[in-house]
Amino acid sequence: MSFNALLVQKDDESGKTSAAVTQIEDSDLPEGEVTVAVEYSTLNYKDGLCIGPGGGLVRKYPHVPGIDFAGTVESSTDDRYKPGDKVVLTGWRVGEAHWGGYSQKARVKADWLVPLPEGLDTRKAMAVGTAGFTAMLAVMALEDHGLKPGNGPVLVTGAAGGVGSVATAILANLGHEVAAVTGRPEQEDYLRSLGATQIVPRADLAETVKRPLETESWGGLRRCRGRQHARPRAGADEIRRLGLGGGSRGRPAVARHGHSLPAARREPAGHRQRHAALRQSPARLAARRPRPADGQARGHGPARDAGRPAAPRRRDPRGPGQGPRGRRRERLTTGQPASPGCHACNDLRVNRLQAALDVVFEP
């Protein structure tokens, strides 16, 4: 029996991709133990990339995007699931390396599925979706590292986005003060309705910190990277503002993409190596220093290498210019964009994708 799916195809000659709602059969689905009748999915930034040029995420075409879904089991060869069970799927690179939820049916591995929790239906589960799931993981990570209400405002960047808006609502409902960062002033009323007590313009985070240790401004940070937030200097400035170099309110933590690190582990690798060397005794350092053999002068440069055969030059097995540096040099010299596309183009793809989804799931 045929059903609708949003299928992304790639032209081998031009390299361009195209997406359209297509009728496919059960036999077209990839291998897996459980076939699910998809009822709801969500729209995420990765989906916009996958429906366009791929962003390096899609490895094989044709492809069905959709990084999560909720639905009803139609058939299963795994004892854990039977027809009629309600299930949810997030993660596992579904929608990227494996066909995803933008189809009326999906076939996946049983290990990837989670039974729908009691008190939720499939629509509510996807109303939370991957964005809400990620936001809650970040909040739990901050709490694991000692963040409590009253420790100071928690800074949430990208607060008007999918992950940021859910994180703002969760933190506010848990009793935290939320400082919401946004580059869109018109979203202030929306953010305050979610529970934000302070609105921080995005440009304020671009201010250069001139002293190594500043007074702590916030008790925690939920950073949603993307767009203008992905600046190399912004992360260091935010960490200094958080007081991670030596604040007076204990040991705050930073959570990024659902992972958190205590302040003690934010030290750069080079500093850790130098500090480890300083903690060793001079005698131990001297014992580890290579010394010339008796009667042999200590050589430097050409004197050290005199009489040694030249080491063979390592060559990239992929061929000249095919390594990462070569490909980057080619992009810079030919003007080829290094990123998968500008955000305006990606927003256009997302709008087209939303219209296509309305067709896929129409009654």
C-alpha positions as CSV (number, residue, x, y, z in Angstrom):
1,M,0.0,0.0,0.0
2,S,1.4,3.4,-1.0
3,F,1.7,6.4,1.3
4,N,3.0,10.0,1.3
5,A,6.6,10.9,2.2
6,L,8.7,14.1,1.7
7,L,11.4,12.7,-0.4
8,V,14.7,14.6,-1.1
9,Q,16.5,13.6,-4.3
10,K,20.0,14.7,-5.5
11,D,21.0,15.1,-9.1
12,D,24.3,13.4,-9.6
13,E,25.5,15.7,-12.4
14,S,24.6,19.1,-11.0
15,G,24.8,18.1,-7.3
16,K,21.6,20.0,-6.6
17,T,18.9,18.6,-4.4
18,S,15.1,18.8,-4.7
19,A,12.3,17.8,-2.4
20,A,8.7,16.8,-3.2
21,V,5.8,14.9,-1.6
22,T,6.0,11.5,-3.3
23,Q,4.1,8.2,-3.1
24,I,6.3,5.4,-1.9
25,E,5.7,1.7,-0.9
26,D,6.4,-0.2,2.3
27,S,9.2,-2.0,0.4
28,D,10.9,1.4,-0.1
29,L,11.4,1.8,3.7
30,P,14.8,1.0,5.2
31,E,15.5,-2.0,7.3
32,G,14.3,-2.1,10.9
33,E,12.4,-4.2,13.4
34,V,9.5,-1.8,13.9
35,T,7.2,-0.1,11.4
36,V,5.4,3.0,12.8
37,A,2.4,4.9,11.5
38,V,3.7,8.4,12.0
39,E,1.2,10.9,13.5
40,Y,3.3,13.9,14.4
41,S,6.8,15.2,13.8
42,T,8.5,18.6,14.5
43,L,10.3,21.1,12.4
44,N,14.0,21.8,13.4
45,Y,17.0,23.6,12.0
46,K,18.6,20.3,10.9
47,D,15.5,19.5,8.9
48,G,16.0,22.7,7.0
49,L,19.6,21.7,6.2
50,C,18.6,18.2,5.1
51,I,15.9,19.3,2.8
52,G,18.4,21.7,1.1
53,P,22.0,20.9,0.2
54,G,22.3,18.5,3.2
55,G,24.7,20.5,5.2
56,G,27.0,17.5,5.4
57,L,24.4,15.6,7.3
58,V,22.8,13.5,4.6
59,R,25.1,10.8,3.2
60,K,22.8,8.9,0.9
61,Y,19.9,9.9,-1.4
62,P,17.0,9.6,-1.8
63,H,16.3,10.7,1.7
64,V,13.4,11.4,4.1
65,P,14.1,14.1,6.7
66,G,12.5,14.5,10.1
67,I,14.7,14.1,13.2
68,D,11.9,12.9,15.5
69,F,8.3,11.5,15.4
70,A,5.5,10.0,17.4
71,G,3.0,7.5,16.3
72,T,1.5,4.0,16.6
73,V,3.3,0.7,16.0
74,E,1.9,-1.0,12.8
75,S,4.1,-4.1,12.9
76,S,7.1,-5.4,14.9
77,T,9.5,-8.3,14.9
78,D,10.7,-7.2,18.4
79,D,9.0,-8.6,21.5
80,R,9.1,-5.2,23.2
81,Y,6.6,-3.7,20.9
82,K,3.3,-4.9,19.4
83,P,0.8,-3.4,17.0
84,G,-1.1,-0.5,18.6
85,D,1.6,0.6,21.0
86,K,2.2,4.4,21.1
87,V,5.9,5.3,20.7
88,V,8.2,8.3,20.4
89,L,11.6,8.6,18.7
90,T,14.3,11.4,19.1
91,G,17.9,11.3,18.2
92,W,19.9,8.3,16.8
93,R,20.7,10.5,13.7
94,V,17.2,9.6,12.4
95,G,16.4,12.2,9.7
96,E,20.1,12.5,8.8
97,A,21.8,9.1,8.3
98,H,18.5,7.2,8.5
99,W,15.1,8.0,7.0
100,G,13.1,10.1,9.4
101,G,9.6,11.2,10.4
102,Y,8.4,13.3,7.4
103,S,6.5,10.3,6.1
104,Q,3.3,8.6,7.0
105,K,5.3,5.5,7.9
106,A,8.7,4.9,9.3
107,R,10.7,1.8,9.9
108,V,13.4,1.9,12.5
109,K,15.3,-0.2,15.0
110,A,13.5,-1.2,18.2
111,D,16.3,0.2,20.4
112,W,15.6,3.7,19.0
113,L,12.0,3.8,20.2
114,V,10.6,4.8,23.6
115,P,7.1,3.9,24.8
116,L,4.9,7.0,25.0
117,P,4.7,8.0,28.7
118,E,1.4,8.0,30.5
119,G,-0.5,11.3,30.5
120,L,0.8,12.2,27.0
121,D,-0.6,11.7,23.6
122,T,1.5,11.8,20.4
123,R,0.6,15.4,19.7
124,K,1.7,16.6,23.1
125,A,4.9,14.6,22.8
126,M,5.8,16.3,19.6
127,A,4.7,19.7,21.0
128,V,7.7,19.2,23.4
129,G,9.8,17.6,20.6
130,T,13.5,17.4,20.3
131,A,13.9,21.1,21.3
132,G,12.1,20.7,24.6
133,F,13.9,17.5,25.3
134,T,17.2,19.2,24.8
135,A,16.2,22.1,26.9
136,M,15.3,19.9,29.8
137,L,18.6,17.9,29.6
138,A,20.4,21.2,29.9
139,V,18.4,22.3,32.9
140,M,19.0,19.0,34.6
141,A,22.7,19.2,33.9
142,L,22.8,22.7,35.5
143,E,21.0,21.4,38.6
144,D,23.4,18.4,38.8
145,H,26.2,20.9,39.2
146,G,24.5,22.8,42.1
147,L,22.4,25.4,40.4
148,K,19.5,26.4,42.7
149,P,16.9,29.1,42.7
150,G,18.5,32.2,44.4
151,N,21.9,31.6,42.9
152,G,21.4,34.5,40.6
153,P,19.8,35.0,37.1
154,V,20.4,32.2,34.6
155,L,21.4,33.5,31.2
156,V,19.7,31.8,28.2
157,T,21.0,32.8,24.8
158,G,18.8,32.3,21.7
159,A,15.9,32.6,24.1
160,A,13.3,33.2,21.4
161,G,14.2,30.1,19.5
162,G,13.0,26.5,19.9
163,V,15.4,25.3,22.6
164,G,15.8,28.7,24.3
165,S,12.1,29.4,24.7
166,V,11.4,26.0,26.3
167,A,14.5,26.5,28.6
168,T,13.2,29.9,29.6
169,A,9.8,28.5,30.5
170,I,11.2,25.5,32.4
171,L,13.7,27.6,34.4
172,A,11.0,30.2,35.3
173,N,8.6,27.6,36.5
174,L,11.3,26.1,38.7
175,G,11.7,29.4,40.4
176,H,14.9,30.7,38.7
177,E,15.4,34.3,37.5
178,V,15.9,34.1,33.8
179,A,18.0,36.6,31.8
180,A,16.9,36.1,28.2
181,V,19.3,37.0,25.4
182,T,17.8,37.9,22.0
183,G,18.7,39.9,18.9
184,R,15.0,40.7,18.2
185,P,13.7,43.4,20.5
186,E,10.1,42.8,19.2
187,Q,10.2,39.4,21.1
188,E,10.4,41.0,24.5
189,D,6.7,40.6,25.4
190,Y,6.8,37.0,24.3
191,L,9.9,36.3,26.4
192,R,8.4,38.0,29.5
193,S,5.2,35.9,29.0
194,L,7.4,32.8,29.3
195,G,8.8,34.0,32.6
196,A,11.9,36.0,31.7
197,T,12.7,38.7,34.3
198,Q,15.4,40.4,32.3
199,I,15.9,41.0,28.6
200,V,19.6,41.1,27.5
201,P,20.3,42.5,24.0
202,R,22.6,40.2,22.0
203,A,25.0,43.0,21.3
204,D,25.8,43.3,25.0
205,L,27.5,39.9,24.8
206,A,29.9,41.2,22.2
207,E,31.5,43.6,24.6
208,T,35.1,42.8,25.2
209,V,36.1,42.1,28.8
210,K,39.2,44.0,29.7
211,R,40.1,42.4,33.0
212,P,40.8,38.7,33.6
213,L,38.4,38.4,36.5
214,E,35.1,40.2,36.6
215,T,32.4,40.3,39.2
216,E,29.9,37.5,38.6
217,S,26.7,38.6,36.8
218,W,24.8,35.3,36.4
219,G,24.4,32.1,38.3
220,G,24.3,29.8,35.2
221,L,24.2,29.8,31.4
222,R,22.1,27.8,28.9
223,R,23.8,28.6,25.6
224,C,22.0,27.9,22.4
225,R,24.6,28.2,19.6
226,G,23.6,29.4,16.2
227,R,23.5,32.5,13.9
228,Q,25.4,35.4,15.5
229,H,26.0,33.5,18.8
230,A,28.6,31.3,17.2
231,R,31.5,33.8,17.8
232,P,34.8,32.6,19.1
233,R,35.1,35.4,21.6
234,A,31.6,35.4,22.9
235,G,32.0,32.1,24.8
236,A,35.1,33.4,26.7
237,D,33.4,36.6,27.6
238,E,30.3,34.9,28.8
239,I,32.4,32.5,31.0
240,R,34.2,35.5,32.6
241,R,30.8,37.2,33.2
242,L,29.6,34.1,34.9
243,G,32.5,34.3,37.3
244,L,33.9,30.9,36.3
245,G,37.4,32.3,36.8
246,G,36.7,32.8,40.5
247,G,33.2,33.9,41.4
248,S,31.9,34.4,44.9
249,R,28.9,32.1,44.6
250,G,30.4,28.7,44.6
251,R,31.0,26.7,41.4
252,P,28.5,27.6,38.7
253,A,28.5,25.5,35.6
254,V,28.0,26.0,31.8
255,A,25.7,23.8,29.8
256,R,26.0,23.7,26.1
257,H,23.9,21.4,23.9
258,G,22.7,19.5,26.9
259,H,26.2,18.9,28.3
260,S,27.6,20.7,31.3
261,L,31.1,21.1,32.6
262,P,32.1,22.3,36.1
263,A,34.2,25.4,36.3
264,A,37.4,23.4,37.2
265,R,37.3,21.7,33.7
266,R,37.0,24.9,31.7
267,E,40.8,25.5,31.7
268,P,42.4,25.4,28.3
269,A,44.4,22.3,27.5
270,G,47.7,24.2,27.1
271,H,47.3,25.7,30.6
272,R,46.6,22.3,32.1
273,Q,49.8,20.9,30.6
274,R,51.9,23.9,31.8
275,H,50.4,23.7,35.3
276,A,51.1,20.0,35.4
277,A,54.7,20.6,34.6
278,L,55.0,23.3,37.3
279,R,53.7,20.9,39.9
280,Q,56.6,18.5,39.3
281,S,59.8,18.7,41.2
282,P,62.9,20.1,39.4
283,A,64.7,16.8,39.9
284,R,62.0,14.9,38.1
285,L,61.9,17.4,35.3
286,A,65.7,17.1,34.9
287,A,65.5,13.3,34.8
288,R,63.0,13.4,32.0
289,R,65.0,15.9,29.9
290,P,67.0,14.2,27.1
291,R,70.7,14.5,27.5
292,P,73.5,13.9,25.0
293,A,75.7,10.8,25.3
294,D,79.2,11.1,26.8
295,G,81.6,12.9,24.4
296,Q,78.8,14.1,22.2
297,A,78.1,17.8,21.9
298,R,74.6,19.1,22.3
299,G,73.5,20.0,18.8
300,H,70.7,22.3,17.6
301,G,69.2,22.6,14.1
302,P,71.5,21.4,11.3
303,A,74.2,20.4,13.8
304,R,71.7,18.1,15.5
305,D,70.5,16.5,12.3
306,A,74.0,16.1,10.7
307,G,74.5,12.5,9.4
308,R,70.9,11.5,9.8
309,P,69.0,10.2,6.8
310,A,66.2,12.4,5.6
311,A,62.8,11.3,6.9
312,P,60.4,10.3,4.1
313,R,57.7,13.0,3.5
314,R,54.2,11.9,4.5
315,R,51.7,12.1,1.7
316,D,48.0,12.3,2.0
317,P,46.6,9.0,0.7
318,R,43.6,10.9,-0.7
319,G,45.9,12.7,-3.1
320,P,47.3,16.3,-3.4
321,G,44.8,19.0,-2.3
322,Q,42.2,16.5,-1.1
323,G,42.8,16.8,2.7
324,P,40.9,19.2,4.9
325,R,43.4,22.0,4.4
326,G,43.4,21.6,0.7
327,R,39.7,21.6,0.4
328,R,39.5,24.7,2.6
329,R,42.1,26.4,0.4
330,E,40.1,25.6,-2.7
331,R,37.0,27.1,-1.1
332,L,38.8,30.3,-0.3
333,T,40.4,30.6,-3.8
334,T,37.3,29.7,-5.8
335,G,34.9,31.7,-3.7
336,Q,32.8,28.5,-2.9
337,P,30.9,29.1,0.4
338,A,32.3,27.1,3.3
339,S,28.9,26.9,5.0
340,P,25.9,24.9,3.7
341,G,24.0,28.1,3.0
342,C,23.0,31.5,4.4
343,H,20.3,31.7,7.0
344,A,17.9,33.6,4.8
345,C,18.0,30.7,2.2
346,N,17.6,28.2,5.0
347,D,14.6,30.0,6.4
348,L,13.1,29.9,2.9
349,R,13.7,26.1,2.8
350,V,12.0,25.8,6.2
351,N,8.9,27.7,5.0
352,R,8.7,25.4,1.9
353,L,9.1,22.4,4.2
354,Q,6.3,23.5,6.4
355,A,4.0,23.8,3.4
356,A,5.0,20.3,2.2
357,L,4.3,18.9,5.7
358,D,0.7,20.2,5.5
359,V,0.3,18.1,2.3
360,V,1.9,15.0,3.9
361,F,-0.4,14.9,6.9
362,E,-3.6,16.1,5.4
363,P,-6.6,14.0,6.2
